[in-house]
Amino acid sequence: MAIVQNWMPPSRENWELISYYWQFFPILTGVQWLIDWYPQGKTSTESRFNIPGKTGWASMESAGFITLMYIMYTLPRELGIEELPWGNWTMAGCFVIHYINRAVVAPLFLNPSMSPINPLVWVFAFLFQMINAISIGGWLAGYGPTTVYDWAGRAWIMEVGLVIWALGLLGNIFHDDDLREIRRAADRKQRKEAEKTGKAAEGVDKIYMLPKNGLFKYALYAHFFCEWIEWAGFWVVGGWNCHPARTFLLNEIATMLPRSLQGKRWYEKKFGKDKVGSRKAVIPGLI
Ligand SMILES: NC(=O)c1ccc[n+]([C@@H]2O[C@H](COP(=O)([O-])OP(=O)(O)OC[C@H]3O[C@@H](n4cnc5c(N)ncnc54)[C@H](OP(=O)(O)O)[C@@H]3O)[C@@H](O)[C@H]2O)c1
């Protein structure tokens, strides 16, 4: 059943239109190079319109995988496709696994605290999720490969792509958790103090330290870098012609690169250039 006729799930014409224009998203991210205002995370600002960090992340990031699954289950029926090949479901599975972690497990169950989000950032992230899910979902659910023959002879390259994807995902999870450990350790310390002094613990909101483990030794946003590896692997699985996976990777880099450079400036200001040392912003040894 279509929620919005010809748009959700998208008709071929509308899907082509969306996925074509989605390639130009990096132009919009030019703004991030010009202005430093990014009211989220480390650089969040106080505003009575702010959305609480955990529910903000969960709601904006869930939009993508829910939309993708909806398209996977509705579009093939509309197009008269009886069964999608396993390659399509493998890629959909990769996407959903990533976002169940990002949108549900991490913010709602693992992260000790998350800074509030300005509604404008929430809206942009939500739109990113929706458009990206339509672009990838349309390709996977009927406008890309539709039979096992479309995947024929690609098993080995898909395996390579899946290994890259999994390494990127594990690296992303490892480094995300290293950041969490900073606040978990602060929480443990505060609780001990509270037990001794009888005063209530202050809470761990906005507690920051320089992360030091894994690739953080070489780049302050190593978790972003690992996520790029993950989506590069996803593109390898889909193959050179999987333009929605390519667009997704390039769009992520376009928005996360200026964010990580801004983050490096933030770390240098907070902890001093000498403490940050020779660490790069996002790609070890490079940027
Ligand atoms: N930002 C993007 O544009 C973007 C786009 C696509 C995917 N992602 C992915 O989403 C995940 C989270 O992204 P993000 O932009 O929220 O990353 P982030 O700014 O590094 O924050 C991640 C989490 O760790 C906390 N944190 C960050 N630095 C810390 C430090 N030095 N000490 C202690 N805690 C620290 C943050 O708390 P606060 O919230 O209080 O700062 C937040 O809860 C990453 O894995 C990233 O790959 C991000």
The ligand as an SDF file (V2000), in Angstrom:
LIG
                    3D

 48 52  0  0  0  0  0  0  0  0999 V2000
   27.7900   14.3190   12.7640 N   0  0  0  0  0  0  0  0  0  0  0  0
   27.5350   13.8820   11.5470 C   0  0  0  0  0  0  0  0  0  0  0  0
   27.4180   14.6540   10.5840 O   0  0  0  0  0  0  0  0  0  0  0  0
   27.3700   12.4010   11.3060 C   0  0  0  0  0  0  0  0  0  0  0  0
   26.8590   11.9810   10.0720 C   0  0  0  0  0  0  0  0  0  0  0  0
   26.7190   10.6350    9.8240 C   0  0  0  0  0  0  0  0  0  0  0  0
   27.0700    9.7190   10.8050 C   0  0  0  0  0  0  0  0  0  0  0  0
   27.5700   10.1350   11.9950 N   0  0  0  0  0  0  0  0  0  0  0  0
   27.9580    9.0990   12.9640 C   0  0  0  0  0  0  0  0  0  0  0  0
   27.2230    9.2400   14.1650 O   0  0  0  0  0  0  0  0  0  0  0  0
   28.0420    8.9610   15.3090 C   0  0  0  0  0  0  0  0  0  0  0  0
   27.9470   10.1210   16.2820 C   0  0  0  0  0  0  0  0  0  0  0  0
   28.2570   11.3190   15.5710 O   0  0  0  0  0  0  0  0  0  0  0  0
   28.4480   12.6890   16.3430 P   0  0  0  0  0  0  0  0  0  0  0  0
   28.5340   13.7570   15.3240 O   0  0  0  0  0  0  0  0  0  0  0  0
   27.4500   12.8190   17.4590 O   0  0  0  0  0  0  0  0  0  0  0  0
   29.8930   12.4110   16.9850 O   0  0  0  0  0  0  0  0  0  0  0  0
   30.5890   13.0830   18.2430 P   0  0  0  0  0  0  0  0  0  0  0  0
   30.3840   14.5530   18.2210 O   0  0  0  0  0  0  0  0  0  0  0  0
   31.9720   12.5750   18.2700 O   0  0  0  0  0  0  0  0  0  0  0  0
   29.7720   12.5150   19.5260 O   0  0  0  0  0  0  0  0  0  0  0  0
   29.5190   11.1520   19.7560 C   0  0  0  0  0  0  0  0  0  0  0  0
   29.1170   10.9240   21.2230 C   0  0  0  0  0  0  0  0  0  0  0  0
   30.2560   10.9650   22.0650 O   0  0  0  0  0  0  0  0  0  0  0  0
   30.2370   12.0950   22.9520 C   0  0  0  0  0  0  0  0  0  0  0  0
   31.5740   12.6690   22.8220 N   0  0  0  0  0  0  0  0  0  0  0  0
   32.1240   13.2160   21.7100 C   0  0  0  0  0  0  0  0  0  0  0  0
   33.3850   13.5870   21.9270 N   0  0  0  0  0  0  0  0  0  0  0  0
   33.6530   13.3010   23.2240 C   0  0  0  0  0  0  0  0  0  0  0  0
   34.7990   13.4750   24.0460 C   0  0  0  0  0  0  0  0  0  0  0  0
   35.9100   14.0210   23.5750 N   0  0  0  0  0  0  0  0  0  0  0  0
   34.7330   13.1010   25.3470 N   0  0  0  0  0  0  0  0  0  0  0  0
   33.5810   12.5240   25.8240 C   0  0  0  0  0  0  0  0  0  0  0  0
   32.4760   12.3250   25.0870 N   0  0  0  0  0  0  0  0  0  0  0  0
   32.5090   12.7140   23.7980 C   0  0  0  0  0  0  0  0  0  0  0  0
   29.1340   13.0020   22.4340 C   0  0  0  0  0  0  0  0  0  0  0  0
   28.5340   13.7400   23.4930 O   0  0  0  0  0  0  0  0  0  0  0  0
   27.8210   15.1740   23.2150 P   0  0  0  0  0  0  0  0  0  0  0  0
   26.6230   14.8560   22.3460 O   0  0  0  0  0  0  0  0  0  0  0  0
   27.4700   15.6810   24.5560 O   0  0  0  0  0  0  0  0  0  0  0  0
   28.8290   16.0340   22.4800 O   0  0  0  0  0  0  0  0  0  0  0  0
   28.1770   11.9810   21.8030 C   0  0  0  0  0  0  0  0  0  0  0  0
   27.3860   11.3780   22.7780 O   0  0  0  0  0  0  0  0  0  0  0  0
   29.4600    8.7190   14.7770 C   0  0  0  0  0  0  0  0  0  0  0  0
   29.7620    7.3450   14.8290 O   0  0  0  0  0  0  0  0  0  0  0  0
   29.4400    9.1950   13.3430 C   0  0  0  0  0  0  0  0  0  0  0  0
   30.2490    8.3840   12.5150 O   0  0  0  0  0  0  0  0  0  0  0  0
   27.6990   11.4560   12.2660 C   0  0  0  0  0  0  0  0  0  0  0  0
  1  2  1  0
  2  3  2  0
  2  4  1  0
  4  5  1  0
  4 48  2  0
  5  6  2  0
  6  7  1  0
  7  8  2  0
  8  9  1  0
  8 48  1  0
  9 10  1  0
  9 46  1  0
 10 11  1  0
 11 12  1  0
 11 44  1  0
 12 13  1  0
 13 14  1  0
 14 15  2  0
 14 16  1  0
 14 17  1  0
 17 18  1  0
 18 19  2  0
 18 20  1  0
 18 21  1  0
 21 22  1  0
 22 23  1  0
 23 24  1  0
 23 42  1  0
 24 25  1  0
 25 26  1  0
 25 36  1  0
 26 27  1  0
 26 35  1  0
 27 28  2  0
 28 29  1  0
 29 30  1  0
 29 35  2  0
 30 31  1  0
 30 32  2  0
 32 33  1  0
 33 34  2  0
 34 35  1  0
 36 37  1  0
 36 42  1  0
 37 38  1  0
 38 39  2  0
 38 40  1  0
 38 41  1  0
 42 43  1  0
 44 45  1  0
 44 46  1  0
 46 47  1  0
M  CHG  2   8   1  16  -1
M  END
$$$$
